[in-house]
Amino acid sequence: MSSPDIQNANILLPEPSVPEPADYVSTAKTKPPLTPEEEENMKKPTVLIVGAGLGGLTLAILLHKARIPFFVYERAHAVKHLGSAMSLGPPVTNLFKQLGIYEEFQAMGKRSLYNYIYKHDLTHDFTLDFSSRQKLAGSEGYIVSRPDMYDLLWRQIPRERIHMGKKFLSFLQNGDGVMIRFSDNTTIHGDILVGADGAHSAVRQRLFQDLKSKGKLPKSDDVPLPFNCVCLVGQTKPLDPEEFPDLKKDYSQFMTVHGSENMYSWVMFTTARNTVCWMVVQSLDAESSKENDFFRNSEWGPEAAEAMCKEVRHFKMPSGREDKELTMGDLIDLSPKDLISKVMLEEKVFDTWFGGRTVLLGDCMSNFGANICSNMMSPASGAGAINAMHDAVALANWIYTLESKSLSDLNTIFQEYYAERYPAAKASFKTSQVFSKMLAKNFTGMVTKTMFRKLPMWLWKRVVIKMSATRVQASFLPLVEDKGQVKPLPQPSLIKTLAILEQRKTGDVAV
């Protein structure tokens, strides 16, 4: 894909050569021929990643390991330690081992075995048992705070590769490269632009505008995003286990409470740092969605979070003590204000994932509020973060195989990336919707909860297997042994790129 606006951009296109006079004698020294390593490095593309979220950082780590030039550009001026807890396990275990971070990940996490579901009056309803993951999928799941997980990934990347305070405005691309323009009027040039800037991706918006102007944007991607829930998240300071005895238990206490007649559900998780991460989700109907639509593209500041905090303070939580009542207000009061945030959530899996030299990953493409609802019900989920990391692995596997920077070669690998990850995103979306239906305050929610209460163990085992079946690895790093009793699903980017790399070693293929 080319843009007429860039045809006169000399910074991207090679300057015309000027013939030397006939009597000109060069005094410059002849450059030595390039070494094989230098020739190989010249073939590698420079990758520009917009967005330093979990997906963008994972891709950056992989490119760093692969010795592929890259830079990360993040609009925030400093890292904000926002977010609650997340559950990560078998789907990322092998990848974390390849990256050399698995032991540290285990140390900062707390084992996640069960989710205890309560009614609004705190009577126990039913329990979701995920303790079989170790045997079936080869590893346990862990509850980690999002700030801790973010910090772990951040520390794997050289500081000079990450640029903060760079707000993306626009891009131009053609056969020679891609140019990004930022709000500070600076520009940067590279070969591949990766949009990893979240649910309200500016890169996606610009790409879709360009495709629409050319009549190449599907109608399915040219509609407003369905806005279906609002989420308040936070994390307490470290607490005294004597005051909160659930902190003493050797696995995370993952507890979800269903509201009665209102549209709220809430959850808490205990962590290895003796903190409690918590979330409150307000499900929206058509009318309340319109009321909140004003905030669709706004920055959610402390005022918005504070207002919602007041609305939910009276919600009760299991305290772990018979002599003490615990409310959401108690957890809010014990949480530093800079660790509390309010976000809006939308549902959509886009059909367009790339165009020209630009490709998208993570929440840019798989943006659905059902992920949060799924996380509230299932410690095996963590769907949003896992999808983003899986996107990063598939994309990195294919970028590593590039032997040219041509648009045709980029189109080929982007097609392969899309063919693998689009169906996976759709499947994850459907799984998240199943769990989120348990939170619905309607007939569907009642039926779904009844189904899970009466689910036979053999069928529940199949659910756990399915949720842990995709266990990805990078083809350019030493592979690790998968220890699951049930083998992982085939990973197309791993299988195909391993074959390409092996063929190149033996000289059987040339791209």
Summary of the structure (lengths in Angstrom):
residues: 511
radius of gyration: 24.6
end to end distance: 21.3
largest distance: 98.9
contacts: 1651
relative contact order: 0.15
helix: 40%
strand: 21%
